[in-house]
Amino acid sequence: MNIIKKTTKEIFYNYSSKKFIIVNDVLAIATIISIIAIILETVPSLLFLHPVFLIIEYVSVGLFTLEYIGRVIAAPKKRDYVFSFFGLVDIISILPTYFGITNLLPLKSTRMLRILRFLRVIRLTKISRLGISETKHSDMEDLSYIYRLNIKIYIITIITVVVILGSIMYLFEYAQIDFSTIPKSMMWVLETILGGRISRSIPLTLPGEILGLITKFSGLVLLGFLIHIIGNSINHLLLGTKNKQTAEDVLEGK
């Protein structure tokens, strides 16, 4: 039992371990493929691919189940993990499949929140390779690397927000032709976040209207993050080595 716990701890909590990187890369790919399948399931013209989507669903849920069991075993305090944000996301994202709930997309779409875990993993593993924790001040190349990493994470965050809000909007407004599939709803969310509107569609249900406001607010928040990242980058370029900001400060968002 000690060997199993030691192995699972290295796989899921040791950021510098090769096993950690390989397993998390596999899980990240499985998450993305699973989410794409959930999105495409709502497209009527792709109904003939339903058997493929079903296989993807069962395989991915099998992997996520093994991951959940491994994390529970490796967790120092099992109760803390089970009732943590990611613990709840992990279990909610696999339960619908086991219960045979194939049409309950609100629960299945929570699987997209798993991407947040892998954004954090990418950030931690990339930063750890720079040896930031061992130095008080990082050189300018390290800072440039972190700024580029922040931009990549920002782009993935936008995609994550669009998929999650688009999936939920589809559930509320699927009766409208412009929201009849998740991809169409995602396009509406993206247009709203970017501040423009190609289509003239608006949510008609009360939950849809509330979600529309949340989408607009999310757009403002994301714009604020982008301004913060760009501002830090410009400050870094203008001040050069005189900039007193350390890589640790950038990592913490200061």
SVG drawing of the C-alpha trace seen along z (x, -y; Angstrom):
<svg xmlns="http://www.w3.org/2000/svg" viewBox="-37 -52 57 54">
<polyline fill="none" stroke="black" stroke-width="0.4" points="0.0,0.0 2.9,-2.3 4.4,-1.7 1.1,-2.5 0.7,-5.7 4.3,-6.7 3.9,-6.1 0.6,-8.0 2.0,-10.9 4.9,-11.1 2.5,-11.0 0.1,-13.6 1.9,-15.9 5.6,-15.8 5.9,-18.6 9.5,-17.8 8.8,-14.1 8.8,-12.8 5.9,-10.6 3.9,-13.6 4.5,-15.4 3.7,-12.4 0.5,-11.5 -0.8,-15.1 -0.1,-15.5 -2.1,-12.4 -4.9,-13.6 -4.9,-17.0 -5.2,-15.5 -8.0,-13.2 -9.8,-16.2 -9.5,-18.3 -10.7,-15.4 -13.6,-14.6 -14.7,-18.3 -14.5,-18.5 -16.7,-15.3 -19.3,-16.8 -19.4,-20.0 -19.8,-18.1 -22.5,-15.8 -24.9,-18.8 -24.3,-19.2 -27.1,-17.4 -25.1,-16.8 -22.5,-14.8 -25.1,-12.4 -23.4,-9.5 -20.4,-9.9 -22.3,-9.1 -20.6,-5.7 -17.2,-7.4 -18.3,-10.0 -19.5,-7.2 -16.2,-5.4 -14.4,-8.7 -16.7,-9.2 -16.1,-5.8 -12.3,-5.9 -11.9,-9.4 -14.1,-8.7 -12.1,-5.5 -8.9,-7.6 -10.5,-10.3 -11.8,-7.6 -8.3,-6.2 -7.0,-9.7 -9.6,-10.4 -8.8,-7.2 -5.0,-8.0 -5.5,-11.5 -7.6,-10.3 -4.9,-7.7 -2.0,-10.2 -3.7,-13.1 -2.2,-13.9 -5.7,-14.7 -8.3,-12.8 -11.3,-14.8 -9.7,-18.1 -9.2,-16.8 -12.6,-15.2 -14.4,-18.4 -12.0,-20.8 -12.9,-22.7 -10.9,-20.3 -12.1,-17.3 -15.7,-18.2 -15.1,-19.0 -13.3,-15.6 -16.1,-13.6 -19.0,-15.6 -17.4,-15.3 -17.5,-11.4 -20.7,-10.6 -23.2,-11.4 -21.6,-8.7 -21.8,-6.0 -25.4,-7.0 -26.3,-6.8 -27.1,-10.5 -26.1,-11.2 -28.1,-14.4 -27.3,-16.3 -24.7,-18.6 -24.4,-21.0 -22.6,-18.3 -20.7,-16.9 -19.6,-20.4 -18.0,-20.9 -15.3,-18.7 -14.0,-21.9 -13.1,-23.2 -10.4,-20.5 -8.5,-22.6 -7.9,-25.1 -5.9,-22.3 -3.7,-21.8 -3.2,-25.5 -1.8,-25.5 0.3,-22.4 1.8,-23.9 2.6,-27.1 4.2,-25.3 6.3,-22.8 7.5,-25.5 8.5,-27.9 10.1,-25.2 12.5,-24.4 13.8,-28.0 14.9,-27.4 13.0,-30.5 12.5,-29.1 16.3,-28.8 17.1,-32.4 15.9,-35.6 16.1,-37.6 15.6,-36.1 17.4,-37.3 15.6,-39.1 15.4,-36.0 13.5,-34.3 11.1,-37.2 10.5,-37.3 9.8,-33.6 7.2,-34.0 5.5,-36.9 5.2,-34.7 3.8,-31.9 1.3,-34.3 0.1,-35.2 -0.4,-31.6 -2.3,-30.9 -4.5,-33.9 -5.4,-32.7 -6.3,-29.2 -8.3,-30.9 -10.4,-32.7 -11.1,-29.5 -12.0,-27.8 -14.5,-30.6 -16.0,-30.5 -16.6,-26.8 -18.0,-26.8 -20.4,-29.7 -21.3,-28.6 -22.2,-25.1 -24.4,-26.6 -26.0,-29.1 -26.9,-26.3 -28.9,-24.6 -30.9,-27.7 -31.4,-28.9 -31.3,-25.8 -34.8,-26.5 -33.4,-29.5 -31.8,-28.7 -28.7,-30.8 -28.2,-28.8 -29.2,-25.4 -25.7,-23.9 -22.9,-24.5 -20.6,-25.8 -23.2,-28.5 -23.6,-29.4 -19.8,-29.6 -19.6,-32.0 -22.2,-34.2 -20.2,-34.2 -17.0,-35.0 -18.6,-37.9 -19.9,-39.2 -16.5,-38.9 -14.8,-40.7 -17.3,-43.5 -18.7,-43.1 -21.7,-41.4 -22.0,-39.8 -25.4,-38.2 -28.3,-40.1 -29.4,-37.2 -30.2,-37.8 -31.1,-35.4 -34.8,-35.2 -35.0,-33.2 -34.2,-34.8 -31.3,-32.4 -30.0,-33.2 -30.2,-36.9 -28.4,-36.5 -25.7,-34.4 -25.4,-37.1 -24.6,-39.6 -22.1,-37.2 -20.5,-36.9 -20.1,-40.6 -18.6,-40.9 -16.2,-38.0 -15.2,-40.0 -14.3,-43.0 -12.3,-40.9 -10.4,-39.2 -9.7,-42.6 -8.3,-43.8 -6.0,-40.7 -4.8,-41.4 -4.1,-45.0 -2.2,-43.9 0.0,-41.4 0.7,-43.9 1.4,-46.7 4.0,-44.5 5.5,-43.5 5.9,-47.1 7.3,-48.0 9.8,-45.1 10.9,-46.3 11.2,-50.0 13.0,-49.6 15.2,-46.6 17.5,-45.4 16.5,-48.3 13.1,-46.8 13.0,-45.6 10.2,-43.1 11.3,-39.5 10.1,-36.4 8.4,-35.3 6.4,-38.6 5.3,-37.8 4.4,-34.3 2.2,-35.6 0.6,-38.3 2.1,-41.3"/>
</svg>
